């Protein structure tokens, strides 16, 4: 399995159209590394027979299909729970965290698949992810099964945040950033009772959003205008940019004197740069909301996922992606703590592939060069009657090496030819 995983990560770094191309010969392919780690037949056999859960448990779960005891994630449950625990066990996030959705692309015909029109991956499996906003570390996630996870009656967005924010393990004092799918006054109030502050964009039709028209921004309000309403511990902000931005926060003030540059027209009709006011909630939201997007970007550069018809194998490859990226981020933190310059992700994956191959008992050694065909031949076509000075003893000789093109003596009482090749390991 170490050899198999080494090859799976290697295929994310070295891209080829087909799996069998990694073991092909010929002038265009002939990659030496895959042949040293695992045979092509064994790799494909593992791919076909790969299972994450026990066959006995799968058969027992299949008997419960159609009942409330049926587990839709039974085929991935052992590794699914283990990878979640490993993510939480090996890292503690910073104060700024974010929650967002992640789509894992798949064309499998299964009820778990979802459609999201505003995501780069529209069809696939939806994951709700909690990530560190500073480096993109995936601290926790869960797979959306097409139904609510809790019974609070406040909707999917509320339930997903409450499941991911585990204060018993995570602790308190965090600043959570979410988008308008999650933001609601009831969610932010309940999070504040857990001593977790929150900030996010909000939809104006949310229950609890102020409906008052007092001091409302009009169409003639200039760019940079700010309107805010404070309701107990909740701050609602309306900010005029190219369009109106609505924010809700439990940790910011309405004004802090911050400005941002925008291109606006002057009275003469020319475009000029102008400093306009910006609320602190918008500034920090733009800075810390992208934790999950950063994690998705790190995965997409060298993702290991292969085309497969089995939905549970898609999750296996995605879990490997999460593990590799999280390990890379841990390595970067350790290297910076030691004052070292960390390697980039590609070099990290290459090193990981070599170490996995070594753990499998198949160290990735560089290919041994083919020995050159050395043989003595007569020198011809030279102005000094076919003789040159020997590289070893400087005497004139009519013989040279056919491969090295080096003149060397090769006579009964002086064998400079073999002595010179032995001395130079040729």
Kinemage of the C-alpha trace (Angstrom):
@kinemage 1
@onewidth
@group {chain A} dominant
@subgroup {mainchain}
@vectorlist {calphas} color= white
{ca unk a 1} P 0.000 0.000 0.000
{ca unk a 2} L 2.932 2.377 0.575
{ca unk a 3} L 4.056 1.685 -2.984
{ca unk a 4} L 0.493 2.173 -4.268
{ca unk a 5} L 0.100 5.508 -2.452
{ca unk a 6} L 3.520 6.635 -3.671
{ca unk a 7} L 2.387 6.039 -7.239
{ca unk a 8} L -0.966 7.794 -6.674
{ca unk a 9} L 0.806 10.952 -5.443
{ca unk a 10} L 3.417 10.629 -8.199
{ca unk a 11} L 0.640 10.633 -10.806
{ca unk a 12} L -0.563 13.965 -9.423
{ca unk a 13} L 2.863 15.488 -10.113
{ca unk a 14} L 3.604 13.775 -13.440
{ca unk a 15} L 0.518 13.960 -15.665
{ca unk a 16} L -0.130 11.351 -18.374
{ca unk a 17} L -3.365 10.614 -20.282
{ca unk a 18} L -3.736 7.010 -19.115
{ca unk a 19} L -2.641 4.976 -16.103
{ca unk a 20} L -0.968 2.385 -18.313
{ca unk a 21} L 1.226 5.069 -19.893
{ca unk a 22} L 3.338 5.215 -16.749
{ca unk a 23} L 4.673 1.725 -17.494
{ca unk a 24} L 4.927 2.069 -21.282
{ca unk a 25} L 8.217 1.759 -23.118
{ca unk a 26} L 9.410 3.499 -26.233
{ca unk a 27} L 11.110 6.814 -26.849
{ca unk a 28} L 8.178 8.964 -25.659
{ca unk a 29} L 7.641 7.315 -22.267
{ca unk a 30} L 9.990 4.818 -20.543
{ca unk a 31} L 9.640 6.369 -17.079
{ca unk a 32} L 12.097 4.569 -14.750
{ca unk a 33} L 10.450 5.427 -11.398
{ca unk a 34} L 7.091 3.551 -11.693
{ca unk a 35} L 8.814 0.314 -12.747
{ca unk a 36} L 11.065 0.461 -9.675
{ca unk a 37} L 8.174 1.026 -7.232
{ca unk a 38} L 5.371 -1.314 -8.385
{ca unk a 39} L 4.404 -3.234 -11.492
{ca unk a 40} L 1.633 -1.894 -13.674
{ca unk a 41} L -0.484 -5.046 -13.294
{ca unk a 42} L -0.292 -4.933 -9.505
{ca unk a 43} L -1.169 -1.228 -9.404
{ca unk a 44} L -4.243 -1.722 -11.600
{ca unk a 45} L -5.258 -4.776 -9.589
{ca unk a 46} L -5.184 -2.716 -6.373
{ca unk a 47} L -7.198 0.035 -8.086
{ca unk a 48} L -9.901 -2.439 -9.090
{ca unk a 49} L -10.100 -4.190 -5.735
{ca unk a 50} L -9.765 -1.108 -3.508
{ca unk a 51} L -12.339 -0.988 -0.671
{ca unk a 52} L -12.422 1.321 2.335
{ca unk a 53} L -14.862 -0.589 4.535
{ca unk a 54} L -15.450 -4.215 5.460
{ca unk a 55} L -17.394 -6.296 2.936
{ca unk a 56} L -19.325 -7.831 5.830
{ca unk a 57} L -20.378 -4.398 7.105
{ca unk a 58} L -21.379 -3.337 3.599
{ca unk a 59} L -23.568 -6.414 3.168
{ca unk a 60} L -25.218 -5.862 6.562
{ca unk a 61} L -25.856 -2.205 5.749
{ca unk a 62} L -27.362 -3.156 2.395
{ca unk a 63} L -29.934 -5.269 4.224
{ca unk a 64} L -31.083 -2.098 5.992
{ca unk a 65} L -31.660 -0.139 2.761
{ca unk a 66} L -34.981 1.681 2.853
{ca unk a 67} L -34.997 1.980 6.642
{ca unk a 68} L -33.854 4.759 8.966
{ca unk a 69} L -30.837 2.639 10.041
{ca unk a 70} L -29.353 2.634 6.517
{ca unk a 71} L -26.002 4.479 6.387
{ca unk a 72} L -25.366 6.151 3.038
{ca unk a 73} L -21.688 6.658 3.901
{ca unk a 74} L -21.021 3.114 5.079
{ca unk a 75} L -18.549 2.374 2.261
{ca unk a 76} L -16.271 5.256 3.326
{ca unk a 77} L -17.042 5.474 7.041
{ca unk a 78} L -13.823 3.944 8.552
{ca unk a 79} L -11.401 6.150 6.594
{ca unk a 80} L -13.835 9.093 6.681
{ca unk a 81} L -13.881 9.167 10.493
{ca unk a 82} L -10.146 8.481 10.766
{ca unk a 83} L -9.121 11.339 8.462
{ca unk a 84} L -11.391 13.780 10.320
{ca unk a 85} L -9.839 12.791 13.646
{ca unk a 86} L -6.316 13.037 12.215
{ca unk a 87} L -6.973 16.559 10.885
{ca unk a 88} L -8.150 17.724 14.309
{ca unk a 89} L -5.506 15.824 16.262
{ca unk a 90} L -2.392 17.216 14.567
{ca unk a 91} L -3.121 20.947 14.379
{ca unk a 92} L -4.890 23.700 16.301
{ca unk a 93} L -6.054 26.607 14.124
{ca unk a 94} L -5.356 30.272 14.706
{ca unk a 95} L -7.931 32.756 15.924
{ca unk a 96} L -9.383 33.435 12.452
{ca unk a 97} L -11.310 30.515 10.938
{ca unk a 98} L -13.780 30.194 8.070
{ca unk a 99} L -16.504 27.779 6.973
{ca unk a 100} L -17.516 27.194 3.370
{ca unk a 101} L -18.585 24.460 0.949
{ca unk a 102} L -16.240 22.331 -1.141
{ca unk a 103} L -17.265 20.357 -4.217
{ca unk a 104} L -15.555 17.070 -5.137
{ca unk a 105} L -16.126 16.455 -8.839
{ca unk a 106} L -17.870 13.218 -9.806
{ca unk a 107} L -20.145 11.895 -12.536
{ca unk a 108} L -21.279 8.846 -10.563
{ca unk a 109} L -25.015 8.183 -10.478
{ca unk a 110} L -25.702 8.277 -6.768
{ca unk a 111} L -28.024 10.300 -4.561
{ca unk a 112} L -25.131 11.932 -2.704
{ca unk a 113} L -24.230 14.022 -5.737
{ca unk a 114} L -25.218 17.704 -5.604
{ca unk a 115} L -25.422 20.609 -8.055
{ca unk a 116} L -24.097 24.106 -7.294
{ca unk a 117} L -24.259 26.558 -10.166
{ca unk a 118} L -21.908 29.175 -8.650
{ca unk a 119} L -19.009 26.791 -7.981
{ca unk a 120} L -16.173 25.928 -10.415
{ca unk a 121} L -17.185 22.276 -9.916
{ca unk a 122} L -20.939 22.203 -10.455
{ca unk a 123} L -21.665 18.483 -10.147
{ca unk a 124} L -20.178 16.422 -7.361
{ca unk a 125} L -20.206 15.686 -3.651
{ca unk a 126} L -20.667 18.618 -1.283
{ca unk a 127} L -18.453 18.924 1.779
{ca unk a 128} L -18.839 21.508 4.533
{ca unk a 129} L -15.332 22.513 5.618
{ca unk a 130} L -13.847 24.442 8.540
{ca unk a 131} L -10.388 25.764 7.654
{ca unk a 132} L -7.733 27.988 9.174
{ca unk a 133} L -7.977 31.373 7.437
{ca unk a 134} L -4.230 32.078 7.573
{ca unk a 135} L -2.870 28.957 5.830
{ca unk a 136} L -5.884 26.967 4.558
{ca unk a 137} L -5.459 23.933 6.847
{ca unk a 138} L -8.572 21.720 6.716
{ca unk a 139} L -9.363 21.277 10.411
{ca unk a 140} L -12.725 19.506 10.057
{ca unk a 141} L -15.310 18.656 7.409
{ca unk a 142} L -18.328 16.463 6.805
{ca unk a 143} L -20.025 15.065 3.718
{ca unk a 144} L -23.506 16.398 2.972
{ca unk a 145} L -25.900 13.454 2.600
{ca unk a 146} L -28.822 15.452 1.218
{ca unk a 147} L -30.557 15.928 4.546
{ca unk a 148} L -30.221 17.990 7.704
{ca unk a 149} L -27.733 16.826 10.318
{ca unk a 150} L -29.638 18.127 13.357
{ca unk a 151} L -33.162 18.804 14.537
{ca unk a 152} L -33.017 22.448 15.641
{ca unk a 153} L -35.410 23.508 12.878
{ca unk a 154} L -33.175 26.451 11.858
{ca unk a 155} L -32.010 25.106 8.517
{ca unk a 156} L -28.989 23.494 6.915
{ca unk a 157} L -26.722 26.528 7.218
{ca unk a 158} L -27.261 26.733 10.989
{ca unk a 159} L -26.816 22.989 11.527
{ca unk a 160} L -23.640 22.730 9.443
{ca unk a 161} L -21.890 25.514 11.379
{ca unk a 162} L -22.902 24.092 14.742
{ca unk a 163} L -21.604 20.648 13.795
{ca unk a 164} L -18.218 21.961 12.699
{ca unk a 165} L -17.694 24.377 15.598
{ca unk a 166} L -16.885 21.887 18.349
{ca unk a 167} L -16.016 24.113 21.309
{ca unk a 168} L -15.084 21.149 23.527
{ca unk a 169} L -12.137 20.387 21.231
{ca unk a 170} L -11.670 23.653 19.364
{ca unk a 171} L -12.077 25.945 22.360
{ca unk a 172} L -13.468 29.500 22.408
{ca unk a 173} L -12.355 32.998 21.492
{ca unk a 174} L -12.363 32.449 17.726
{ca unk a 175} L -13.368 34.809 14.938
{ca unk a 176} L -15.516 32.943 12.431
{ca unk a 177} L -16.021 34.225 8.872
{ca unk a 178} L -18.842 32.884 6.679
{ca unk a 179} L -20.697 33.959 3.529
{ca unk a 180} L -24.365 34.890 3.142
{ca unk a 181} L -25.496 31.254 2.935
{ca unk a 182} L -24.704 30.802 6.638
{ca unk a 183} L -25.077 34.277 8.131
{ca unk a 184} L -28.195 34.792 10.248
{ca unk a 185} L -28.863 36.770 13.440
{ca unk a 186} L -29.906 33.617 15.319
{ca unk a 187} L -26.694 31.786 14.378
{ca unk a 188} L -24.445 34.679 15.368
{ca unk a 189} L -26.284 35.141 18.680
{ca unk a 190} L -25.927 31.438 19.549
{ca unk a 191} L -22.244 31.484 18.580
{ca unk a 192} L -21.680 34.487 20.796
{ca unk a 193} L -23.091 32.534 23.743
{ca unk a 194} L -20.319 30.011 23.048
{ca unk a 195} L -17.808 32.893 23.068
{ca unk a 196} L -17.173 32.687 19.331
{ca unk a 197} L -17.409 35.939 17.383
{ca unk a 198} L -18.643 35.875 13.805
{ca unk a 199} L -18.695 38.063 10.717
{ca unk a 200} L -20.199 37.573 7.282
{ca unk a 201} L -22.224 38.949 4.421
{ca unk a 202} L -25.967 38.662 4.955
{ca unk a 203} L -29.077 38.451 2.796
{ca unk a 204} L -31.590 41.205 3.470
{ca unk a 205} L -34.494 38.726 3.567
{ca unk a 206} L -33.066 36.831 6.549
{ca unk a 207} L -35.257 36.594 9.628
{ca unk a 208} L -34.033 39.180 12.109
{ca unk a 209} L -32.526 41.584 9.563
{ca unk a 210} L -33.637 45.176 10.416
{ca unk a 211} L -36.422 46.410 8.148
{ca unk a 212} L -36.304 50.070 9.182
{ca unk a 213} L -35.846 52.678 6.425
{ca unk a 214} L -34.236 55.253 8.704
{ca unk a 215} L -31.037 56.749 7.202
{ca unk a 216} L -31.294 54.323 4.265
{ca unk a 217} L -28.803 54.798 1.409
{ca unk a 218} L -30.409 56.186 -1.718
{ca unk a 219} L -29.371 55.968 -5.352
{ca unk a 220} L -27.652 59.360 -4.980
{ca unk a 221} L -25.531 58.268 -2.005
{ca unk a 222} L -21.829 58.527 -2.966
{ca unk a 223} L -19.470 55.605 -3.145
{ca unk a 224} L -18.100 54.805 0.301
{ca unk a 225} L -21.301 55.721 2.163
{ca unk a 226} L -21.923 53.625 5.294
{ca unk a 227} L -25.166 52.943 7.114
{ca unk a 228} L -25.197 50.827 10.277
{ca unk a 229} L -27.692 49.629 12.849
{ca unk a 230} L -26.751 47.968 16.127
{ca unk a 231} L -29.229 45.543 17.631
{ca unk a 232} L -27.965 44.351 21.023
{ca unk a 233} L -24.694 42.523 20.232
{ca unk a 234} L -25.299 42.400 16.463
{ca unk a 235} L -23.989 45.048 14.073
{ca unk a 236} L -25.639 45.391 10.656
{ca unk a 237} L -23.706 47.422 8.074
{ca unk a 238} L -24.655 48.636 4.592
{ca unk a 239} L -21.707 49.882 2.523
{ca unk a 240} L -21.891 51.462 -0.940
{ca unk a 241} L -19.228 50.246 -3.387
{ca unk a 242} L -19.948 49.355 -7.019
{ca unk a 243} L -23.021 47.796 -5.393
{ca unk a 244} L -24.399 47.694 -1.868
{ca unk a 245} L -22.706 45.242 0.503
{ca unk a 246} L -24.614 44.076 3.587
{ca unk a 247} L -22.653 42.733 6.564
{ca unk a 248} L -23.483 41.330 9.978
{ca unk a 249} L -20.894 41.093 12.744
{ca unk a 250} L -20.525 40.531 16.460
{ca unk a 251} L -16.879 41.620 16.672
{ca unk a 252} L -16.501 44.883 14.715
{ca unk a 253} L -17.298 48.540 15.090
{ca unk a 254} L -19.080 50.425 12.331
{ca unk a 255} L -16.218 52.896 11.737
{ca unk a 256} L -12.462 52.697 12.228
{ca unk a 257} L -11.136 55.306 9.803
{ca unk a 258} L -10.056 52.701 7.250
{ca unk a 259} L -9.981 53.672 3.586
{ca unk a 260} L -9.586 51.891 0.277
{ca unk a 261} L -8.687 53.235 -3.163
{ca unk a 262} L -11.263 53.176 -5.958
{ca unk a 263} L -11.355 54.615 -9.461
{ca unk a 264} L -14.084 57.260 -9.721
{ca unk a 265} L -14.944 60.000 -12.210
{ca unk a 266} L -14.081 63.598 -11.351
{ca unk a 267} L -16.368 66.517 -12.348
{ca unk a 268} L -14.505 66.755 -15.687
{ca unk a 269} L -15.303 63.112 -16.514
{ca unk a 270} L -11.759 61.768 -15.963
{ca unk a 271} L -11.045 58.592 -14.001
{ca unk a 272} L -9.001 59.239 -10.858
{ca unk a 273} L -8.004 57.256 -7.767
{ca unk a 274} L -9.866 58.293 -4.634
{ca unk a 275} L -9.750 57.117 -1.019
{ca unk a 276} L -13.188 56.100 0.239
{ca unk a 277} L -14.253 54.851 3.655
{ca unk a 278} L -14.583 51.124 4.260
{ca unk a 279} L -16.041 49.396 7.346
{ca unk a 280} L -13.707 47.147 9.380
{ca unk a 281} L -16.133 44.250 8.862
{ca unk a 282} L -15.606 44.364 5.087
{ca unk a 283} L -11.817 44.673 5.434
{ca unk a 284} L -11.428 41.639 7.683
{ca unk a 285} L -14.012 39.616 5.758
{ca unk a 286} L -12.015 40.053 2.536
{ca unk a 287} L -8.842 39.106 4.388
{ca unk a 288} L -9.973 36.022 6.307
{ca unk a 289} L -12.910 34.512 4.415
{ca unk a 290} L -10.769 32.604 1.885
{ca unk a 291} L -9.429 29.800 4.099
{ca unk a 292} L -11.402 27.047 2.353
{ca unk a 293} L -10.693 28.532 -1.083
{ca unk a 294} L -6.964 28.522 -0.277
{ca unk a 295} L -7.180 24.855 0.707
{ca unk a 296} L -9.046 24.062 -2.531
{ca unk a 297} L -6.356 25.848 -4.557
{ca unk a 298} L -3.531 23.905 -2.884
{ca unk a 299} L -5.354 20.646 -3.628
{ca unk a 300} L -6.106 21.530 -7.249
{ca unk a 301} L -2.458 22.145 -8.202
{ca unk a 302} L -1.413 18.477 -7.925
{ca unk a 303} L -4.589 16.612 -7.012
{ca unk a 304} L -4.296 12.830 -7.067
{ca unk a 305} L -7.904 12.047 -8.004
{ca unk a 306} L -8.390 9.597 -10.884
{ca unk a 307} L -11.393 8.889 -13.027
{ca unk a 308} L -13.384 6.119 -11.424
{ca unk a 309} L -16.920 4.779 -11.574
{ca unk a 310} L -17.008 3.984 -7.862
{ca unk a 311} L -18.078 6.882 -5.695
{ca unk a 312} L -16.228 5.654 -2.610
{ca unk a 313} L -12.924 5.565 -4.527
{ca unk a 314} L -13.416 9.241 -5.387
{ca unk a 315} L -13.534 9.964 -1.652
{ca unk a 316} L -10.433 7.836 -1.060
{ca unk a 317} L -8.421 9.970 -3.488
{ca unk a 318} L -9.837 13.193 -2.041
{ca unk a 319} L -8.954 12.106 1.491
{ca unk a 320} L -5.395 11.556 0.257
{ca unk a 321} L -5.404 15.095 -1.148
{ca unk a 322} L -6.520 16.498 2.201
{ca unk a 323} L -3.856 14.496 4.061
{ca unk a 324} L -1.029 15.570 1.723
{ca unk a 325} L -1.955 19.284 1.757
{ca unk a 326} L -2.393 19.320 5.542
{ca unk a 327} L 0.966 17.577 5.964
{ca unk a 328} L 2.553 20.163 3.675
{ca unk a 329} L 1.123 23.023 5.759
{ca unk a 330} L 2.377 21.397 8.969
{ca unk a 331} L 5.815 21.033 7.412
{ca unk a 332} L 5.837 24.733 6.450
{ca unk a 333} L 4.994 25.792 10.013
{ca unk a 334} L 7.742 23.567 11.438
{ca unk a 335} L 10.301 24.820 8.907
{ca unk a 336} L 9.473 28.470 9.630
{ca unk a 337} L 9.712 27.778 13.363
{ca unk a 338} L 13.251 26.494 12.828
{ca unk a 339} L 14.181 29.514 10.719
{ca unk a 340} L 14.473 27.428 7.537
{ca unk a 341} L 13.167 28.223 4.079
{ca unk a 342} L 10.401 25.662 3.354
{ca unk a 343} L 10.224 23.888 0.019
{ca unk a 344} L 7.244 24.485 -2.230
{ca unk a 345} L 4.433 21.979 -2.581
{ca unk a 346} L 5.748 20.247 -5.684
{ca unk a 347} L 9.121 19.538 -4.079
{ca unk a 348} L 7.313 18.382 -0.910
{ca unk a 349} L 5.204 15.904 -2.891
{ca unk a 350} L 8.280 14.637 -4.746
{ca unk a 351} L 10.065 14.056 -1.445
{ca unk a 352} L 6.980 12.353 -0.014
{ca unk a 353} L 6.801 10.015 -3.017
{ca unk a 354} L 10.429 8.969 -2.562
{ca unk a 355} L 9.975 8.383 1.180
{ca unk a 356} L 6.827 6.302 0.650
{ca unk a 357} L 8.658 4.231 -1.943
{ca unk a 358} L 11.516 3.726 0.518
{ca unk a 359} L 9.031 2.723 3.251
{ca unk a 360} L 7.679 0.124 0.839
{ca unk a 361} L 11.179 -1.354 0.495
{ca unk a 362} L 11.656 0.031 -2.994
{ca unk a 363} L 13.979 3.037 -2.736
{ca unk a 364} L 13.890 5.227 -5.773
{ca unk a 365} L 17.503 5.040 -6.974
{ca unk a 366} L 18.619 6.950 -10.038
{ca unk a 367} L 18.889 4.708 -13.103
{ca unk a 368} L 22.331 3.176 -13.600
{ca unk a 369} L 23.902 4.540 -16.783
{ca unk a 370} L 24.661 2.002 -19.445
{ca unk a 371} L 28.378 1.233 -19.657
{ca unk a 372} L 30.034 2.794 -22.672
{ca unk a 373} L 31.589 0.444 -25.210
{ca unk a 374} L 35.289 1.216 -24.839
{ca unk a 375} L 37.615 -0.379 -27.359
{ca unk a 376} L 40.984 0.643 -28.812
{ca unk a 377} L 41.047 1.781 -32.437
{ca unk a 378} L 43.804 3.124 -34.703
{ca unk a 379} L 44.160 6.848 -35.184
{ca unk a 380} L 43.764 7.820 -38.817
{ca unk a 381} L 43.582 11.001 -40.851
{ca unk a 382} L 46.070 12.976 -38.707
{ca unk a 383} L 48.908 15.090 -40.059
{ca unk a 384} L 51.554 13.373 -37.901
{ca unk a 385} L 51.219 9.994 -39.692
{ca unk a 386} L 48.352 8.841 -37.439
{ca unk a 387} L 50.055 9.406 -34.076
{ca unk a 388} L 49.132 11.531 -31.014
{ca unk a 389} L 50.630 11.935 -27.575
{ca unk a 390} L 49.306 9.475 -24.949
{ca unk a 391} L 47.166 11.066 -22.249
{ca unk a 392} L 48.845 8.849 -19.619
{ca unk a 393} L 52.590 8.858 -20.435
{ca unk a 394} L 52.866 11.559 -23.152
{ca unk a 395} L 54.568 9.130 -25.574
{ca unk a 396} L 53.356 9.054 -29.149
{ca unk a 397} L 50.813 6.327 -29.851
{ca unk a 398} L 48.769 5.219 -32.894
{ca unk a 399} L 45.867 4.020 -30.672
{ca unk a 400} L 42.926 5.829 -29.074
{ca unk a 401} L 39.689 4.841 -27.245
{ca unk a 402} L 36.676 4.703 -29.557
{ca unk a 403} L 34.266 5.997 -26.882
{ca unk a 404} L 36.393 8.530 -25.000
{ca unk a 405} L 38.328 9.696 -28.111
{ca unk a 406} L 41.461 9.754 -25.925
{ca unk a 407} L 44.902 8.725 -27.325
{ca unk a 408} L 46.428 6.004 -25.104
{ca unk a 409} L 49.333 3.537 -25.374
{ca unk a 410} L 48.420 -0.089 -25.882
{ca unk a 411} L 51.682 -2.023 -26.329
{ca unk a 412} L 53.066 -5.177 -24.651
{ca unk a 413} L 55.363 -3.342 -22.192
{ca unk a 414} L 53.048 -0.366 -21.459
{ca unk a 415} L 49.247 -0.655 -21.062
{ca unk a 416} L 48.192 2.990 -20.568
{ca unk a 417} L 44.832 2.215 -22.164
{ca unk a 418} L 43.517 0.015 -19.283
{ca unk a 419} L 45.380 1.925 -16.553
{ca unk a 420} L 43.753 5.229 -17.574
{ca unk a 421} L 40.224 3.719 -17.718
{ca unk a 422} L 40.582 2.073 -14.306
{ca unk a 423} L 41.828 5.304 -12.726
{ca unk a 424} L 38.809 7.223 -14.094
{ca unk a 425} L 36.242 4.482 -13.289
{ca unk a 426} L 35.333 4.035 -16.945
